[in-house]
Amino acid sequence: MATRNLTVSLPEELVRKAKIIAAERDTSVSALLAELVEGLTSGEARFDTAWRDEVALMRSGSGLQVGDVTWSRDELHER
């Protein structure tokens, strides 16, 4: 995949912490950011797909049936 340079402004303390994490993982801050953005974008796509699937399932129904309703709302809420 082709890469493209991007300028990002972050607080100094955050950059310092990111450099420490990157060093511990034997990678770069750029790679950490790329991994984070990839996770965010793929997570969004997975959520959208799951949401569409759930809506389709709700519209089609599950085929489950509880049975005849033999009570009234008032009976259920009697005190």
Helices and strands as residue ranges (DSSP letters): H 12-24, H 29-60, H 73-76
